[in-house]
């Protein structure tokens, strides 16, 4: 096992780099090669992986590492976001405004749907960081039918601060997303109403919670699948 200070950093976003430095403690090793993969942080016997998006790309790596190592996955969600438009030089700010969108901890299911079964692995843990960030958008030329046009595309993300952190060590910790007032059994639509979240989100929630063993299928109501807490079925 060797410490490679620069491996894996060439395509690193500013947000990923900032979170890695924020999370690191004295004695940690950054960008360490473990079992053929580069780990963001190695803390004694725990591998800390910081993933800002696209859990699907991480599935093979996590599945392999979990065979022999404890892995702690860290995922940031933008509780508050500022949109910063920058000039073509990639540095000069042109405007800055606050986005009306506010992220929710339940947004983690939009990514966790890639490997919900790993949550039940005894070596796996997850931490959601609710952050404030800047999203940098740069004007770039794009080809349109018969003409060229300019679009604002996301070029980077920057950390402003970490506002909160939520740890999930076992499947039972995900029960926090099921309100006590929700009747048993319930549908994904019932959950969407209770949480005031889009149905597309709660459908992924119920899928993930069932795969990790927190929920169990409890029949159907018409064409809708019914769910109940696993220990009550």
C-alpha positions in Angstrom: 0.0 0.0 0.0 1.5 3.3 -1.0 0.5 7.0 -0.5 0.1 8.7 -3.8 -0.5 12.4 -3.1 -1.5 13.4 -6.6 -3.2 10.2 -8.0 -6.8 10.8 -8.7 -6.7 14.6 -8.3 -6.3 15.7 -11.9 -10.1 15.6 -12.6 -11.1 16.5 -9.1 -13.7 19.2 -8.7 -13.2 22.1 -6.2 -16.1 20.8 -4.1 -14.6 17.3 -3.8 -11.1 18.7 -2.9 -12.6 21.0 -0.3 -14.7 18.3 1.3 -11.7 16.0 1.4 -9.7 18.6 3.2 -12.6 19.4 5.5 -13.2 15.8 6.4 -9.5 14.8 6.9 -8.0 14.6 10.3 -4.3 14.5 11.4 -2.9 11.1 10.7 -5.2 10.4 7.7 -3.7 9.4 4.4 -5.1 11.0 1.3 -5.3 9.4 -2.2 -4.0 6.0 -1.0 -4.0 2.9 -3.3 -6.0 0.1 -1.7 -6.6 -3.3 -3.5 -6.1 -1.6 -6.9 -8.3 1.4 -6.2 -7.5 4.9 -5.0 -9.2 5.7 -1.7 -9.9 9.4 -1.0 -9.0 9.0 2.7 -7.6 6.1 4.7 -8.2 6.6 8.4 -6.7 3.7 10.3 -8.8 0.8 9.1 -11.6 2.8 7.5 -11.7 4.0 3.9 -13.6 7.3 3.4 -15.0 7.9 0.0 -16.4 11.3 -1.0 -18.7 11.1 -3.9 -20.4 14.3 -5.1 -22.5 12.6 -7.8 -23.0 9.4 -9.8 -23.1 6.5 -7.3 -23.4 4.1 -10.2 -19.8 4.7 -11.1 -18.8 3.7 -7.6 -20.7 0.4 -7.3 -17.9 -1.9 -8.5 -15.3 -0.2 -6.4 -17.4 -0.3 -3.2 -18.4 -3.9 -3.7 -14.8 -4.9 -4.0 -13.5 -2.9 -1.1 -16.3 -3.9 1.3 -15.0 -7.5 1.0 -12.0 -6.7 3.2 -12.5 -3.1 4.5 -14.8 -0.8 6.3 -16.0 1.9 3.9 -17.6 5.2 4.9 -19.3 7.0 2.0 -19.7 10.7 2.2 -22.3 12.5 0.0 -22.9 16.2 -0.1 -26.4 17.7 -0.8 -26.8 21.4 -1.5 -29.2 22.8 1.1 -28.5 26.2 -0.3 -26.9 27.0 -3.6 -25.7 30.2 -5.4 -25.4 30.3 -9.2 -22.3 32.1 -10.3 -21.8 32.9 -14.0 -18.2 33.3 -15.0 -16.6 34.6 -18.1 -14.8 32.6 -20.8 -11.5 32.9 -18.9 -13.0 30.6 -16.3 -12.3 33.0 -13.5 -14.0 36.4 -13.8 -17.5 36.4 -12.1 -20.2 38.0 -14.1 -23.2 37.5 -11.8 -24.3 35.7 -8.7 -27.8 34.7 -7.5 -29.3 32.4 -5.0 -31.0 29.3 -6.4 -34.7 28.9 -5.3 -34.0 25.1 -5.0 -33.2 23.7 -1.6 -31.9 20.2 -1.3 -33.3 17.6 1.1 -31.6 14.7 2.9 -34.0 12.4 1.0 -32.3 13.4 -2.2 -29.7 10.8 -1.3 -32.1 8.2 -2.7 -31.7 9.6 -6.2 -28.2 8.2 -6.1 -28.5 5.4 -3.6 -30.9 3.7 -6.0 -27.7 2.4 -7.7 -26.7 0.1 -4.8 -29.3 0.1 -2.0 -28.4 -3.5 -1.0 -24.9 -2.4 0.1 -26.4 -0.5 3.0 -27.0 -3.8 4.7 -23.4 -4.8 4.5 -21.8 -4.7 7.9 -18.7 -2.9 6.6 -20.7 0.0 5.0 -21.8 3.3 6.4 -23.0 6.5 4.8 -22.9 10.1 5.8 -25.0 12.9 4.2 -23.5 16.4 4.4 -26.0 19.3 4.0 -23.9 22.0 2.5 -24.0 25.6 1.1 -22.2 25.8 -2.3 -21.6 27.9 -5.3 -22.3 26.3 -8.7 -20.1 27.9 -11.4 -21.6 28.2 -14.9 -19.5 29.1 -17.9 -20.7 30.2 -21.4 -19.7 27.7 -24.1 -20.4 27.5 -27.7 -22.7 24.6 -28.7 -23.7 23.3 -32.2 -27.4 23.7 -33.0 -29.0 22.7 -36.3 -27.8 25.2 -38.8 -26.1 27.5 -36.3 -23.9 27.9 -33.3 -25.3 29.0 -30.0 -24.0 29.7 -26.5 -25.2 27.9 -23.4 -24.4 28.2 -19.7 -22.9 24.9 -18.6 -21.8 23.9 -15.1 -18.0 24.0 -14.9 -17.4 23.5 -11.2 -18.8 23.5 -7.7 -17.4 25.2 -4.7 -18.0 24.6 -1.0 -19.1 27.5 1.1 -19.8 25.7 4.3 -21.1 22.4 5.8 -24.4 23.1 7.5 -25.3 19.7 8.9 -24.2 16.1 8.8 -26.4 12.9 9.1 -24.9 9.5 9.6 -26.4 6.2 8.5 -24.7 3.1 10.0 -27.3 0.5 9.5 -30.6 0.0 7.5 -32.6 0.9 10.6 -31.2 4.4 10.6 -33.1 5.1 7.4 -36.4 4.8 9.3 -36.1 8.6 9.9 -37.6 9.1 6.4 -40.8 7.3 7.4 -43.1 9.7 9.4 -44.6 8.2 12.5 -48.0 9.6 11.3 -47.9 7.5 8.2 -50.4 4.7 8.3 -49.2 1.1 7.9 -49.2 -0.2 5.2 -48.7 2.7 2.8 -47.9 3.5 -0.8 -45.2 5.6 -2.4 -47.9 8.2 -3.1 -48.9 8.2 0.6 -45.2 8.8 1.4 -45.0 11.6 -1.2 -47.9 13.4 0.4 -46.6 13.0 3.9 -43.1 14.3 3.0 -44.3 16.8 0.5 -41.8 15.3 -2.0 -42.3 14.4 -5.7 -43.6 10.9 -6.3 -40.6 10.1 -8.5 -38.4 10.6 -5.4 -40.5 8.5 -3.0 -40.7 5.7 -5.5 -36.9 5.5 -5.3 -37.1 5.8 -1.6 -39.4 2.8 -1.2 -37.4 0.8 -3.7 -34.2 1.5 -1.7 -35.7 0.9 1.7 -37.1 -2.4 0.5 -33.8 -3.5 -1.0 -31.9 -2.7 2.2 -34.5 -4.5 4.4 -36.0 -1.5 6.1 -39.4 -1.9 4.4 -41.3 -5.0 3.3 -43.9 -5.5 0.7 -47.4 -5.8 2.2 -49.7 -6.5 -0.7 -51.3 -4.1 -3.1 -54.0 -1.4 -3.1 -55.3 -1.5 -6.6 -52.2 -1.3 -8.8 -50.1 0.4 -6.1 -47.6 -1.6 -4.1 -48.1 -1.4 -0.3 -45.2 -1.2 2.1 -44.8 -1.6 5.9 -41.9 -1.4 8.3 -40.1 -4.7 7.9 -40.4 -5.7 11.6 -44.2 -5.3 11.5 -44.9 -7.7 8.6 
